[in-house]
Amino acid sequence: MRGKGIVAAGDSAPDAMLENGKGQPVRLSEIWQGTRLVLVFMRHLG
């Protein structure tokens, strides 16, 4: 059983609102239309 909000490999990602490289808001659905998308999450410990 997975907890709420957990996305496993192969699951569809939720249509989340993120910031692009310029700090502007963008929806995932705007980016991945008609193409594949790889998300990388990095944790900064500095």
PDB file of N, CA, C and O in Angstrom:
ATOM      1  N   MET A   1       0.840  -1.189   0.000  1.00  0.00           N
ATOM      2  CA  MET A   1       0.000   0.000   0.000  1.00  0.00           C
ATOM      3  C   MET A   1       0.881   1.247   0.000  1.00  0.00           C
ATOM      4  O   MET A   1       1.822   1.353   0.786  1.00  0.00           O
ATOM      5  N   ARG A   2       0.574   2.168  -0.868  1.00  0.00           N
ATOM      6  CA  ARG A   2       1.335   3.412  -0.954  1.00  0.00           C
ATOM      7  C   ARG A   2       0.612   4.520  -0.214  1.00  0.00           C
ATOM      8  O   ARG A   2      -0.617   4.554  -0.158  1.00  0.00           O
ATOM      9  N   GLY A   3       1.398   5.427   0.354  1.00  0.00           N
ATOM     10  CA  GLY A   3       0.820   6.573   1.048  1.00  0.00           C
ATOM     11  C   GLY A   3       0.254   7.578   0.068  1.00  0.00           C
ATOM     12  O   GLY A   3       0.560   7.537  -1.124  1.00  0.00           O
ATOM     13  N   LYS A   4      -0.558   8.466   0.562  1.00  0.00           N
ATOM     14  CA  LYS A   4      -1.160   9.507  -0.273  1.00  0.00           C
ATOM     15  C   LYS A   4      -0.070  10.406  -0.841  1.00  0.00           C
ATOM     16  O   LYS A   4       0.824  10.840  -0.114  1.00  0.00           O
ATOM     17  N   GLY A   5      -0.142  10.685  -2.129  1.00  0.00           N
ATOM     18  CA  GLY A   5       0.816  11.573  -2.759  1.00  0.00           C
ATOM     19  C   GLY A   5       2.069  10.889  -3.273  1.00  0.00           C
ATOM     20  O   GLY A   5       2.930  11.543  -3.861  1.00  0.00           O
ATOM     21  N   ILE A   6       2.189   9.578  -3.059  1.00  0.00           N
ATOM     22  CA  ILE A   6       3.366   8.847  -3.526  1.00  0.00           C
ATOM     23  C   ILE A   6       3.124   8.392  -4.958  1.00  0.00           C
ATOM     24  O   ILE A   6       2.086   7.800  -5.253  1.00  0.00           O
ATOM     25  N   VAL A   7       4.073   8.663  -5.850  1.00  0.00           N
ATOM     26  CA  VAL A   7       3.987   8.248  -7.242  1.00  0.00           C
ATOM     27  C   VAL A   7       5.061   7.195  -7.463  1.00  0.00           C
ATOM     28  O   VAL A   7       6.239   7.439  -7.199  1.00  0.00           O
ATOM     29  N   ALA A   8       4.659   6.032  -7.943  1.00  0.00           N
ATOM     30  CA  ALA A   8       5.595   4.938  -8.198  1.00  0.00           C
ATOM     31  C   ALA A   8       6.013   4.947  -9.665  1.00  0.00           C
ATOM     32  O   ALA A   8       5.371   5.584 -10.500  1.00  0.00           O
ATOM     33  N   ALA A   9       7.086   4.238  -9.965  1.00  0.00           N
ATOM     34  CA  ALA A   9       7.548   4.106 -11.346  1.00  0.00           C
ATOM     35  C   ALA A   9       6.417   3.546 -12.199  1.00  0.00           C
ATOM     36  O   ALA A   9       5.783   2.562 -11.819  1.00  0.00           O
ATOM     37  N   GLY A  10       6.165   4.156 -13.331  1.00  0.00           N
ATOM     38  CA  GLY A  10       5.109   3.718 -14.230  1.00  0.00           C
ATOM     39  C   GLY A  10       3.776   4.412 -14.011  1.00  0.00           C
ATOM     40  O   GLY A  10       2.898   4.337 -14.871  1.00  0.00           O
ATOM     41  N   ASP A  11       3.605   5.088 -12.876  1.00  0.00           N
ATOM     42  CA  ASP A  11       2.376   5.842 -12.614  1.00  0.00           C
ATOM     43  C   ASP A  11       2.377   7.135 -13.422  1.00  0.00           C
ATOM     44  O   ASP A  11       3.435   7.664 -13.764  1.00  0.00           O
ATOM     45  N   SER A  12       1.195   7.630 -13.720  1.00  0.00           N
ATOM     46  CA  SER A  12       1.085   8.949 -14.342  1.00  0.00           C
ATOM     47  C   SER A  12       1.330  10.011 -13.280  1.00  0.00           C
ATOM     48  O   SER A  12       0.857   9.897 -12.149  1.00  0.00           O
ATOM     49  N   ALA A  13       2.059  11.022 -13.651  1.00  0.00           N
ATOM     50  CA  ALA A  13       2.342  12.110 -12.712  1.00  0.00           C
ATOM     51  C   ALA A  13       1.125  13.018 -12.595  1.00  0.00           C
ATOM     52  O   ALA A  13       0.403  13.206 -13.575  1.00  0.00           O
ATOM     53  N   PRO A  14       0.886  13.577 -11.428  1.00  0.00           N
ATOM     54  CA  PRO A  14      -0.203  14.547 -11.290  1.00  0.00           C
ATOM     55  C   PRO A  14       0.147  15.827 -12.049  1.00  0.00           C
ATOM     56  O   PRO A  14       1.322  16.119 -12.271  1.00  0.00           O
ATOM     57  N   ASP A  15      -0.862  16.581 -12.441  1.00  0.00           N
ATOM     58  CA  ASP A  15      -0.625  17.834 -13.160  1.00  0.00           C
ATOM     59  C   ASP A  15      -0.277  18.918 -12.147  1.00  0.00           C
ATOM     60  O   ASP A  15      -1.133  19.705 -11.742  1.00  0.00           O
ATOM     61  N   ALA A  16       0.967  18.945 -11.754  1.00  0.00           N
ATOM     62  CA  ALA A  16       1.427  19.856 -10.706  1.00  0.00           C
ATOM     63  C   ALA A  16       1.895  21.183 -11.295  1.00  0.00           C
ATOM     64  O   ALA A  16       2.234  21.266 -12.476  1.00  0.00           O
ATOM     65  N   MET A  17       1.907  22.203 -10.469  1.00  0.00           N
ATOM     66  CA  MET A  17       2.442  23.509 -10.835  1.00  0.00           C
ATOM     67  C   MET A  17       3.858  23.592 -10.278  1.00  0.00           C
ATOM     68  O   MET A  17       4.077  23.385  -9.084  1.00  0.00           O
ATOM     69  N   LEU A  18       4.821  23.897 -11.152  1.00  0.00           N
ATOM     70  CA  LEU A  18       6.228  23.999 -10.776  1.00  0.00           C
ATOM     71  C   LEU A  18       6.776  25.337 -11.233  1.00  0.00           C
ATOM     72  O   LEU A  18       6.070  26.117 -11.871  1.00  0.00           O
ATOM     73  N   GLU A  19       8.027  25.603 -10.910  1.00  0.00           N
ATOM     74  CA  GLU A  19       8.715  26.794 -11.417  1.00  0.00           C
ATOM     75  C   GLU A  19       9.714  26.363 -12.477  1.00  0.00           C
ATOM     76  O   GLU A  19      10.396  25.350 -12.322  1.00  0.00           O
ATOM     77  N   ASN A  20       9.799  27.139 -13.562  1.00  0.00           N
ATOM     78  CA  ASN A  20      10.804  26.856 -14.578  1.00  0.00           C
ATOM     79  C   ASN A  20      12.144  27.453 -14.140  1.00  0.00           C
ATOM     80  O   ASN A  20      12.252  27.977 -13.031  1.00  0.00           O
ATOM     81  N   GLY A  21      13.135  27.380 -14.976  1.00  0.00           N
ATOM     82  CA  GLY A  21      14.464  27.880 -14.645  1.00  0.00           C
ATOM     83  C   GLY A  21      14.527  29.377 -14.396  1.00  0.00           C
ATOM     84  O   GLY A  21      15.491  29.867 -13.808  1.00  0.00           O
ATOM     85  N   LYS A  22      13.504  30.113 -14.839  1.00  0.00           N
ATOM     86  CA  LYS A  22      13.442  31.561 -14.628  1.00  0.00           C
ATOM     87  C   LYS A  22      12.560  31.937 -13.446  1.00  0.00           C
ATOM     88  O   LYS A  22      12.310  33.117 -13.202  1.00  0.00           O
ATOM     89  N   GLY A  23      12.081  30.914 -12.700  1.00  0.00           N
ATOM     90  CA  GLY A  23      11.235  31.173 -11.542  1.00  0.00           C
ATOM     91  C   GLY A  23       9.775  31.433 -11.873  1.00  0.00           C
ATOM     92  O   GLY A  23       9.002  31.823 -10.998  1.00  0.00           O
ATOM     93  N   GLN A  24       9.389  31.220 -13.133  1.00  0.00           N
ATOM     94  CA  GLN A  24       8.007  31.443 -13.551  1.00  0.00           C
ATOM     95  C   GLN A  24       7.198  30.159 -13.373  1.00  0.00           C
ATOM     96  O   GLN A  24       7.726  29.071 -13.603  1.00  0.00           O
ATOM     97  N   PRO A  25       5.922  30.259 -12.965  1.00  0.00           N
ATOM     98  CA  PRO A  25       5.103  29.064 -12.790  1.00  0.00           C
ATOM     99  C   PRO A  25       4.769  28.409 -14.128  1.00  0.00           C
ATOM    100  O   PRO A  25       4.510  29.091 -15.119  1.00  0.00           O
ATOM    101  N   VAL A  26       4.778  27.094 -14.140  1.00  0.00           N
ATOM    102  CA  VAL A  26       4.425  26.327 -15.336  1.00  0.00           C
ATOM    103  C   VAL A  26       3.793  25.005 -14.894  1.00  0.00           C
ATOM    104  O   VAL A  26       4.236  24.396 -13.920  1.00  0.00           O
ATOM    105  N   ARG A  27       2.761  24.567 -15.610  1.00  0.00           N
ATOM    106  CA  ARG A  27       2.112  23.283 -15.314  1.00  0.00           C
ATOM    107  C   ARG A  27       2.843  22.165 -16.054  1.00  0.00           C
ATOM    108  O   ARG A  27       3.318  22.359 -17.173  1.00  0.00           O
ATOM    109  N   LEU A  28       2.928  21.006 -15.427  1.00  0.00           N
ATOM    110  CA  LEU A  28       3.560  19.863 -16.082  1.00  0.00           C
ATOM    111  C   LEU A  28       2.879  19.536 -17.403  1.00  0.00           C
ATOM    112  O   LEU A  28       3.551  19.187 -18.373  1.00  0.00           O
ATOM    113  N   SER A  29       1.553  19.645 -17.453  1.00  0.00           N
ATOM    114  CA  SER A  29       0.821  19.309 -18.677  1.00  0.00           C
ATOM    115  C   SER A  29       1.222  20.208 -19.846  1.00  0.00           C
ATOM    116  O   SER A  29       1.119  19.787 -20.998  1.00  0.00           O
ATOM    117  N   GLU A  30       1.674  21.430 -19.580  1.00  0.00           N
ATOM    118  CA  GLU A  30       2.128  22.325 -20.644  1.00  0.00           C
ATOM    119  C   GLU A  30       3.457  21.847 -21.217  1.00  0.00           C
ATOM    120  O   GLU A  30       3.739  22.055 -22.397  1.00  0.00           O
ATOM    121  N   ILE A  31       4.270  21.212 -20.388  1.00  0.00           N
ATOM    122  CA  ILE A  31       5.594  20.764 -20.814  1.00  0.00           C
ATOM    123  C   ILE A  31       5.519  19.437 -21.557  1.00  0.00           C
ATOM    124  O   ILE A  31       6.175  19.272 -22.586  1.00  0.00           O
ATOM    125  N   TRP A  32       4.728  18.483 -21.054  1.00  0.00           N
ATOM    126  CA  TRP A  32       4.783  17.130 -21.586  1.00  0.00           C
ATOM    127  C   TRP A  32       3.814  16.861 -22.733  1.00  0.00           C
ATOM    128  O   TRP A  32       3.727  15.713 -23.169  1.00  0.00           O
ATOM    129  N   GLN A  33       3.094  17.831 -23.239  1.00  0.00           N
ATOM    130  CA  GLN A  33       2.151  17.600 -24.335  1.00  0.00           C
ATOM    131  C   GLN A  33       2.877  17.074 -25.561  1.00  0.00           C
ATOM    132  O   GLN A  33       3.725  17.759 -26.133  1.00  0.00           O
ATOM    133  N   GLY A  34       2.539  15.849 -25.964  1.00  0.00           N
ATOM    134  CA  GLY A  34       3.089  15.257 -27.178  1.00  0.00           C
ATOM    135  C   GLY A  34       4.521  14.781 -27.072  1.00  0.00           C
ATOM    136  O   GLY A  34       5.128  14.454 -28.092  1.00  0.00           O
ATOM    137  N   THR A  35       5.074  14.732 -25.893  1.00  0.00           N
ATOM    138  CA  THR A  35       6.461  14.293 -25.741  1.00  0.00           C
ATOM    139  C   THR A  35       6.637  13.592 -24.403  1.00  0.00           C
ATOM    140  O   THR A  35       5.705  13.545 -23.600  1.00  0.00           O
ATOM    141  N   ARG A  36       7.796  13.062 -24.161  1.00  0.00           N
ATOM    142  CA  ARG A  36       8.105  12.436 -22.879  1.00  0.00           C
ATOM    143  C   ARG A  36       8.811  13.448 -21.995  1.00  0.00           C
ATOM    144  O   ARG A  36       9.421  14.402 -22.478  1.00  0.00           O
ATOM    145  N   LEU A  37       8.719  13.225 -20.702  1.00  0.00           N
ATOM    146  CA  LEU A  37       9.284  14.171 -19.750  1.00  0.00           C
ATOM    147  C   LEU A  37      10.001  13.418 -18.649  1.00  0.00           C
ATOM    148  O   LEU A  37       9.466  12.449 -18.110  1.00  0.00           O
ATOM    149  N   VAL A  38      11.196  13.846 -18.311  1.00  0.00           N
ATOM    150  CA  VAL A  38      11.948  13.277 -17.195  1.00  0.00           C
ATOM    151  C   VAL A  38      12.105  14.368 -16.146  1.00  0.00           C
ATOM    152  O   VAL A  38      12.615  15.450 -16.437  1.00  0.00           O
ATOM    153  N   LEU A  39      11.668  14.083 -14.932  1.00  0.00           N
ATOM    154  CA  LEU A  39      11.811  15.025 -13.827  1.00  0.00           C
ATOM    155  C   LEU A  39      12.941  14.569 -12.929  1.00  0.00           C
ATOM    156  O   LEU A  39      13.048  13.386 -12.603  1.00  0.00           O
ATOM    157  N   VAL A  40      13.776  15.496 -12.535  1.00  0.00           N
ATOM    158  CA  VAL A  40      14.869  15.202 -11.613  1.00  0.00           C
ATOM    159  C   VAL A  40      14.681  16.095 -10.398  1.00  0.00           C
ATOM    160  O   VAL A  40      14.601  17.318 -10.520  1.00  0.00           O
ATOM    161  N   PHE A  41      14.609  15.480  -9.231  1.00  0.00           N
ATOM    162  CA  PHE A  41      14.466  16.219  -7.983  1.00  0.00           C
ATOM    163  C   PHE A  41      15.797  16.161  -7.253  1.00  0.00           C
ATOM    164  O   PHE A  41      16.318  15.078  -6.985  1.00  0.00           O
ATOM    165  N   MET A  42      16.342  17.320  -6.934  1.00  0.00           N
ATOM    166  CA  MET A  42      17.624  17.393  -6.238  1.00  0.00           C
ATOM    167  C   MET A  42      17.423  18.104  -4.912  1.00  0.00           C
ATOM    168  O   MET A  42      16.658  19.064  -4.813  1.00  0.00           O
ATOM    169  N   ARG A  43      18.105  17.630  -3.922  1.00  0.00           N
ATOM    170  CA  ARG A  43      18.016  18.229  -2.595  1.00  0.00           C
ATOM    171  C   ARG A  43      19.315  18.972  -2.322  1.00  0.00           C
ATOM    172  O   ARG A  43      20.393  18.378  -2.345  1.00  0.00           O
ATOM    173  N   HIS A  44      19.211  20.248  -2.069  1.00  0.00           N
ATOM    174  CA  HIS A  44      20.395  21.070  -1.813  1.00  0.00           C
ATOM    175  C   HIS A  44      20.646  21.114  -0.315  1.00  0.00           C
ATOM    176  O   HIS A  44      19.764  21.497   0.454  1.00  0.00           O
ATOM    177  N   LEU A  45      21.822  20.732   0.094  1.00  0.00           N
ATOM    178  CA  LEU A  45      22.149  20.681   1.519  1.00  0.00           C
ATOM    179  C   LEU A  45      23.202  21.714   1.882  1.00  0.00           C
ATOM    180  O   LEU A  45      24.068  21.439   2.712  1.00  0.00           O
ATOM    181  N   GLY A  46      23.149  22.877   1.289  1.00  0.00           N
ATOM    182  CA  GLY A  46      24.184  23.854   1.520  1.00  0.00           C
ATOM    183  C   GLY A  46      23.714  24.965   2.316  1.00  0.00           C
ATOM    184  O   GLY A  46      24.479  25.886   2.602  1.00  0.00           O
TER     185      GLY A  46
END
